[in-house]
């Protein structure tokens, strides 16, 4: 079903060979204080922890061999950054375009990666024909059902996880966000979306995904009440995605832990779905040290709970981070470096922080010294268990 891209994979293979020739130790390419070298990757250590560690990817990124090599080497999961959203899949009513998503799914299949589908319903990516529609309730339900049946059904047994609804809760805690779906169908459009997705693929794991609700607060309370109601009434839901777009030094992992725990008590999985760690102004060694501590603490918190099953960064390289987009409005820093790899795909301190906690949790030798871990702002004391 998926087209193969042999020239593209050949380029990736050549790039990988060049990296091997240049350096057997992937740590040697960057300045890092630790003398405890490792040749293991995040992916290898995540596999040893029976854990998914992923990244968001846009199809055009696959045209760059260094991106391909880093993605396939370091991650065992990927999330389509935009390719599975309504506006990309069905730009005209009844006309579905799967080419971009097929390419990502094919890449994941070739590299033995799990795909976390994102997202079936999101108010900010609706094609004009739908966003401006004046459908009555029944017609809107028909559109919603057809879209979900078609998309989820096409990848049944291939994409095992879907963000069914994205960002449906209002930021001011006034309840559901006032979206076209809510206006046309009513509050129960979210429940319908989950039921339609389950009908299209009964084996897929279905998630609700949102931002600014990682820890305990008014918004996460509203989400908790909604998903608890779903669980109590048998609405098919399997988990909650915590987007985790953070600012360096502002993360309350104790609060995040409490939220993960209470969702686990409902029998729900949790995944860190869109992790990045921004900051104002220029990056400095001090900022990158704090950023490394943030990544370590969030991952460590996730690993502390058996129901936290994946950690996904919103991108692979700083080169393509969405946070440099001048059109964002709410946060613009064209120099921000919020991810694990820099513009040249060299690992940053946060990469080694992630590598270290995964290595310790796998019962293997630490990557960083205890002193280096303690130097990360807010890092917990190191113990034998990680």
C-alpha positions as CSV (number, residue, x, y, z in Angstrom):
1,X,0.0,0.0,0.0
2,X,2.9,2.4,0.7
3,X,5.3,3.6,-2.0
4,X,9.0,2.8,-1.5
5,X,11.6,5.5,-1.7
6,X,14.8,3.6,-2.6
7,X,16.9,6.6,-3.7
8,X,16.0,8.3,-0.5
9,X,17.0,5.3,1.7
10,X,20.2,4.9,-0.3
11,X,21.2,8.5,0.6
12,X,20.4,7.8,4.3
13,X,22.6,4.7,4.2
14,X,25.5,6.7,2.7
15,X,25.1,9.3,5.4
16,X,25.0,6.7,8.1
17,X,28.3,5.1,6.8
18,X,29.9,8.5,6.8
19,X,29.0,9.0,10.4
20,X,30.5,5.6,11.3
21,X,33.7,6.4,9.5
22,X,34.0,9.8,11.1
23,X,33.3,8.7,14.6
24,X,32.4,5.4,16.4
25,X,31.5,7.3,19.5
26,X,28.5,9.6,18.8
27,X,29.4,11.7,21.9
28,X,32.8,12.8,20.5
29,X,31.2,15.3,18.1
30,X,30.1,17.7,20.8
31,X,31.6,19.3,23.9
32,X,30.3,17.5,26.9
33,X,31.9,17.5,30.4
34,X,31.4,13.8,31.1
35,X,34.3,11.4,30.5
36,X,31.9,8.4,30.7
37,X,31.5,7.6,27.0
38,X,28.7,5.4,25.5
39,X,28.0,4.0,22.1
40,X,24.4,3.3,22.9
41,X,21.6,5.4,21.5
42,X,18.3,6.6,23.0
43,X,16.5,4.1,20.9
44,X,18.6,1.2,22.1
45,X,18.2,2.2,25.7
46,X,14.5,2.9,25.3
47,X,14.0,-0.6,23.9
48,X,15.8,-2.0,26.9
49,X,13.3,-0.2,29.1
50,X,10.4,-1.5,27.0
51,X,9.5,2.2,26.4
52,X,8.6,4.3,23.4
53,X,10.7,7.4,22.7
54,X,9.6,9.4,19.7
55,X,9.7,12.6,17.7
56,X,7.3,14.6,15.6
57,X,8.3,14.5,11.9
58,X,7.2,16.5,8.8
59,X,7.4,14.7,5.5
60,X,9.8,17.2,3.9
61,X,12.3,16.5,6.7
62,X,12.8,13.1,5.1
63,X,14.4,14.7,2.2
64,X,17.5,15.4,4.3
65,X,19.8,12.4,5.0
66,X,21.1,13.8,8.3
67,X,17.5,14.0,9.6
68,X,16.7,10.5,8.4
69,X,19.8,9.1,10.0
70,X,19.2,10.8,13.4
71,X,15.5,9.9,13.4
72,X,16.0,6.2,12.6
73,X,19.0,5.9,14.9
74,X,17.6,7.6,18.0
75,X,13.8,7.1,18.1
76,X,11.5,4.1,18.0
77,X,8.3,6.1,17.6
78,X,7.2,9.0,15.4
79,X,4.3,11.4,15.3
80,X,3.1,13.0,12.0
81,X,3.5,16.7,12.7
82,X,0.7,17.8,10.3
83,X,0.1,15.0,7.8
84,X,-2.8,13.3,9.6
85,X,-4.7,16.5,10.4
86,X,-8.1,17.1,8.9
87,X,-7.0,20.1,6.7
88,X,-4.2,18.0,5.2
89,X,-6.1,14.8,4.7
90,X,-9.4,16.1,3.4
91,X,-8.9,19.7,2.0
92,X,-12.0,19.2,-0.2
93,X,-15.1,17.4,0.9
94,X,-14.9,13.8,0.0
95,X,-11.4,14.1,-1.5
96,X,-8.8,12.4,0.7
97,X,-5.1,12.8,0.2
98,X,-2.9,10.2,1.9
99,X,0.4,10.6,0.1
100,X,2.3,12.5,2.8
101,X,1.1,10.3,5.6
102,X,1.7,7.2,3.6
103,X,5.3,8.2,3.2
104,X,5.7,8.7,7.0
105,X,4.0,5.4,7.8
106,X,6.2,3.7,5.2
107,X,9.3,5.2,6.7
108,X,8.2,3.9,10.2
109,X,7.5,0.5,8.8
110,X,10.9,0.3,7.2
111,X,12.7,1.4,10.4
112,X,10.5,-0.7,12.8
113,X,9.0,2.4,14.5
114,X,5.6,2.8,16.0
115,X,3.4,5.6,14.7
116,X,1.4,7.8,17.1
117,X,-1.3,9.2,14.9
118,X,-2.0,12.9,15.4
119,X,-4.8,14.1,15.2
120,X,-8.3,13.3,14.0
121,X,-10.2,16.3,15.4
122,X,-8.6,19.7,16.0
123,X,-10.3,23.1,15.6
124,X,-7.1,24.8,14.2
125,X,-6.7,22.6,11.2
126,X,-10.1,22.5,9.5
127,X,-10.4,23.0,5.8
128,X,-12.2,26.1,4.7
129,X,-15.2,24.1,3.4
130,X,-15.7,22.8,6.9
131,X,-14.7,25.7,9.1
132,X,-17.2,28.0,7.4
133,X,-20.0,25.4,6.9
134,X,-23.4,25.8,8.3
135,X,-24.2,22.1,8.5
136,X,-27.1,21.0,10.8
137,X,-26.3,18.5,13.5
138,X,-26.9,15.3,11.5
139,X,-24.9,16.5,8.5
140,X,-22.0,17.5,10.7
141,X,-22.1,14.1,12.4
142,X,-22.0,12.4,9.0
143,X,-18.9,14.4,8.0
144,X,-17.2,13.6,11.3
145,X,-18.0,9.9,11.0
146,X,-16.9,9.6,7.4
147,X,-13.6,11.4,8.0
148,X,-12.7,9.2,11.0
149,X,-13.9,6.0,9.5
150,X,-11.9,6.7,6.3
151,X,-8.6,7.8,8.0
152,X,-8.5,5.3,10.9
153,X,-9.9,2.6,8.7
154,X,-7.1,3.0,6.1
155,X,-4.4,2.5,8.7
156,X,-6.2,-0.1,10.8
157,X,-3.6,-2.4,12.3
158,X,-0.8,-0.1,11.1
159,X,-1.2,3.0,13.2
160,X,-1.9,1.6,16.7
161,X,-2.3,4.9,18.6
162,X,-4.4,8.0,17.7
163,X,-4.9,11.4,19.3
164,X,-8.6,11.4,18.7
165,X,-9.4,15.0,19.9
166,X,-6.8,17.7,20.4
167,X,-7.1,20.8,22.6
168,X,-10.8,20.8,23.1
169,X,-10.8,22.4,26.6
170,X,-10.9,26.2,26.9
171,X,-7.8,27.8,28.5
172,X,-10.0,29.9,30.8
173,X,-11.5,26.7,32.3
174,X,-14.9,27.7,31.0
175,X,-15.5,24.2,29.7
176,X,-15.3,23.1,26.1
177,X,-13.6,25.4,23.6
178,X,-16.2,27.0,21.3
179,X,-15.2,25.3,18.0
180,X,-17.2,24.7,14.8
181,X,-17.6,21.1,15.9
182,X,-19.2,22.2,19.2
183,X,-21.4,24.7,17.4
184,X,-22.6,22.2,14.8
185,X,-22.9,19.0,16.9
186,X,-22.9,20.0,20.5
187,X,-20.7,19.0,23.5
188,X,-21.0,15.3,22.6
189,X,-18.9,15.6,19.5
190,X,-15.9,14.5,21.5
191,X,-17.6,11.3,22.7
192,X,-18.7,10.6,19.1
193,X,-15.2,11.0,17.8
194,X,-13.9,8.4,20.2
195,X,-16.7,6.0,19.4
196,X,-16.2,6.4,15.7
197,X,-12.5,5.8,16.0
198,X,-13.1,2.7,18.1
199,X,-15.5,1.4,15.5
200,X,-13.0,2.0,12.7
201,X,-10.2,0.2,14.6
202,X,-11.3,-1.6,17.8
203,X,-7.6,-2.4,18.6
204,X,-6.2,1.1,18.4
205,X,-5.3,3.0,21.5
206,X,-7.3,6.3,21.7
207,X,-6.0,9.4,23.4
208,X,-7.2,12.9,24.3
209,X,-4.4,15.4,23.9
210,X,-3.9,18.9,25.3
211,X,-1.5,21.6,26.5
212,X,-1.0,23.4,29.8
213,X,-2.5,20.5,31.7
214,X,0.5,18.5,32.5
215,X,0.3,19.1,36.3
216,X,-2.6,19.6,38.6
217,X,-4.5,22.8,37.7
218,X,-7.9,23.9,36.7
219,X,-7.5,22.8,33.1
220,X,-6.2,19.4,34.0
221,X,-9.0,19.0,36.5
222,X,-11.5,19.7,33.7
223,X,-9.8,17.1,31.5
224,X,-9.7,14.6,34.3
225,X,-13.5,15.1,34.9
226,X,-14.2,14.6,31.2
227,X,-12.1,11.4,30.8
228,X,-13.4,10.0,34.1
229,X,-16.9,10.4,32.8
230,X,-15.9,8.6,29.7
231,X,-14.4,5.8,31.6
232,X,-17.4,5.5,33.9
233,X,-19.8,5.4,30.9
234,X,-17.8,3.1,28.8
235,X,-16.7,5.6,26.2
236,X,-13.7,4.0,24.5
237,X,-10.7,6.0,25.7
238,X,-7.2,4.6,26.6
239,X,-5.1,7.6,27.5
240,X,-4.3,11.3,27.8
241,X,-1.5,13.0,26.0
242,X,0.3,15.7,28.0
243,X,1.8,18.0,25.3
244,X,4.6,19.4,27.5
245,X,5.6,22.6,25.8
246,X,7.7,24.0,28.6
247,X,9.8,27.0,29.5
248,X,13.3,26.3,30.9
249,X,13.3,26.1,34.7
250,X,9.5,26.3,35.2
251,X,8.5,22.7,35.4
252,X,6.8,21.3,38.5
253,X,7.4,17.5,38.2
254,X,5.7,16.8,41.5
255,X,2.5,18.1,40.2
256,X,2.9,16.3,36.9
257,X,3.5,13.1,38.9
258,X,0.2,13.5,40.7
259,X,-1.6,14.0,37.5
260,X,-0.1,10.9,35.9
261,X,-1.0,8.9,39.0
262,X,-4.6,10.0,39.1
263,X,-5.1,9.2,35.4
264,X,-3.5,5.8,36.1
265,X,-6.0,5.1,38.8
266,X,-8.7,5.5,36.1
267,X,-6.9,2.8,34.1
268,X,-5.6,5.3,31.5
269,X,-2.2,5.6,29.9
270,X,-0.3,8.8,29.8
271,X,2.2,9.9,27.1
272,X,4.4,13.0,27.0
273,X,3.4,13.8,23.5
274,X,5.0,17.1,22.4
275,X,8.0,17.9,24.6
276,X,10.2,20.9,23.9
277,X,11.8,23.4,26.3
278,X,12.0,27.0,25.2
279,X,13.6,30.1,26.7
280,X,13.8,33.8,25.8
281,X,16.8,35.4,24.2
282,X,20.0,33.6,23.3
283,X,21.0,30.2,24.5
284,X,23.9,29.9,26.9
285,X,25.7,27.0,28.5
286,X,23.8,27.7,31.7
287,X,20.4,27.6,29.9
288,X,21.3,24.3,28.2
289,X,22.3,22.8,31.5
290,X,19.0,23.8,33.0
291,X,17.2,22.5,29.9
292,X,19.0,19.2,30.3
293,X,17.8,19.0,33.9
294,X,14.2,19.7,32.7
295,X,14.3,16.9,30.1
296,X,15.8,14.5,32.6
297,X,13.2,15.3,35.3
298,X,10.2,15.0,33.0
299,X,11.4,11.7,31.6
300,X,12.3,10.4,35.0
301,X,8.8,11.3,36.3
302,X,7.2,9.5,33.3
303,X,9.4,6.4,33.9
304,X,8.3,6.4,37.6
305,X,4.8,5.4,36.5
306,X,3.9,2.2,34.6
307,X,1.0,3.9,32.9
308,X,3.3,6.6,31.3
309,X,4.2,4.7,28.2
310,X,5.9,7.1,25.8
311,X,8.0,10.3,25.6
312,X,7.8,12.3,22.3
313,X,9.7,15.4,21.5
314,X,8.1,17.9,19.1
315,X,10.8,17.6,16.5
316,X,14.2,16.0,16.0
317,X,16.5,19.0,15.4
318,X,16.3,22.6,16.5
319,X,16.6,23.5,12.8
320,X,12.9,22.7,12.3
321,X,11.3,23.6,15.6
322,X,7.9,25.2,15.3
323,X,8.9,27.6,18.0
324,X,11.0,29.6,15.5
325,X,7.9,30.4,13.5
326,X,7.5,34.2,13.2
327,X,3.8,33.7,12.8
328,X,3.3,32.2,16.2
329,X,2.5,35.5,17.9
330,X,2.5,34.2,21.4
331,X,6.2,33.2,21.5
332,X,8.7,34.2,19.0
333,X,12.4,33.5,19.4
334,X,14.1,32.8,16.0
335,X,17.2,31.6,17.9
336,X,15.5,29.2,20.3
337,X,17.0,25.7,20.6
338,X,14.4,23.6,22.5
339,X,15.1,20.0,21.4
340,X,17.8,17.3,21.9
341,X,19.7,17.9,18.7
342,X,21.1,21.3,17.4
343,X,20.8,22.6,13.8
344,X,23.7,20.4,12.7
345,X,22.2,17.3,14.4
346,X,24.8,17.2,17.1
347,X,23.5,16.0,20.5
348,X,23.1,18.7,23.2
349,X,23.3,18.3,27.0
350,X,19.6,17.4,27.1
351,X,20.4,14.4,24.9
352,X,22.9,13.1,27.4
353,X,20.5,13.7,30.3
354,X,17.9,11.5,28.5
355,X,20.6,8.9,27.7
356,X,21.7,8.8,31.3
357,X,18.3,8.2,32.9
358,X,17.4,5.6,30.3
359,X,20.8,3.8,30.9
360,X,20.4,3.9,34.7
361,X,16.8,2.6,34.5
362,X,18.0,-0.2,32.3
363,X,20.4,-1.3,35.0
364,X,23.4,-0.2,32.9
365,X,26.4,2.1,33.6
366,X,25.5,5.8,34.0
367,X,26.3,8.1,31.1
368,X,26.8,11.2,33.3
369,X,28.6,11.4,36.6
370,X,26.5,12.0,39.7
371,X,28.1,15.5,40.0
372,X,26.9,16.4,36.5
373,X,23.4,15.2,37.3
374,X,23.3,17.2,40.5
375,X,24.5,20.3,38.6
376,X,21.3,20.3,36.5
377,X,18.9,22.7,38.0
378,X,16.2,21.0,40.0
379,X,17.5,17.5,39.4
380,X,16.7,14.9,42.0
381,X,19.6,13.2,43.9
382,X,20.9,10.2,42.0
383,X,20.1,6.8,43.4
384,X,21.0,3.3,42.3
385,X,17.6,3.1,40.6
386,X,18.1,6.2,38.6
